[in-house]
Amino acid sequence: MHAAEMKSYFKGSELAQMSDGTYCIIRPLGLVKGGKGLRHHETLLTLNAKGFASKFIQVLRHVAELFQNRGVGKTPQARIARAHER
């Protein structure tokens, strides 16, 4: 993720302790109908080893996809053909 994407990704987020005792960074998504003030949320990052590892893998996959889409690491066909001619 680029810095600008990361900034917007965590915009409006807040730290919350979940019912199982773990801490998470969440983004509130609004009220739940009939929920008496309870809010629906999206968990952005769980603050434990498993949560950090999961987010790190997600970022690595995103970076790998960016490199693949840009053609980084690919050898153009013209260079391959020239290499076989030699």
C-alpha positions, -999 to 999 in steps of 0.1 A, spaced: 0 0 0 12 35 -8 13 61 20 -18 79 6 -38 47 4 -27 38 39 -38 72 53 -73 68 38 -74 31 48 -72 41 85 -91 73 82 -119 75 108 -107 43 126 -105 38 163 -89 14 188 -114 -10 205 -112 -39 229 -132 -68 216 -153 -92 237 -125 -118 237 -100 -93 252 -80 -86 220 -75 -51 208 -83 -41 172 -83 -11 150 -118 -8 136 -137 14 112 -173 22 123 -198 15 95 -229 29 112 -258 18 133 -274 -16 131 -311 -15 126 -328 -23 159 -295 -26 176 -302 1 203 -271 21 194 -247 -8 187 -225 -1 157 -215 -24 128 -177 -22 122 -150 -35 99 -118 -49 116 -88 -33 99 -61 -48 120 -60 -71 150 -33 -62 174 -17 -95 180 9 -117 163 -16 -135 141 -33 -102 131 1 -86 121 11 -116 101 -22 -117 83 -19 -80 74 17 -84 63 8 -113 40 -20 -92 26 3 -63 19 29 -86 3 2 -101 -20 -9 -66 -30 27 -55 -38 33 -87 -58 1 -80 -78 13 -45 -85 47 -57 -98 29 -84 -119 6 -58 -135 34 -34 -143 54 -62 -159 83 -60 -135 103 -93 -136 90 -101 -171 114 -104 -200 101 -89 -232 97 -113 -260 122 -94 -282 150 -100 -257 141 -137 -254 143 -141 -292 176 -123 -294 191 -144 -266 181 -176 -285 197 -164 -317 231 -161 -301 
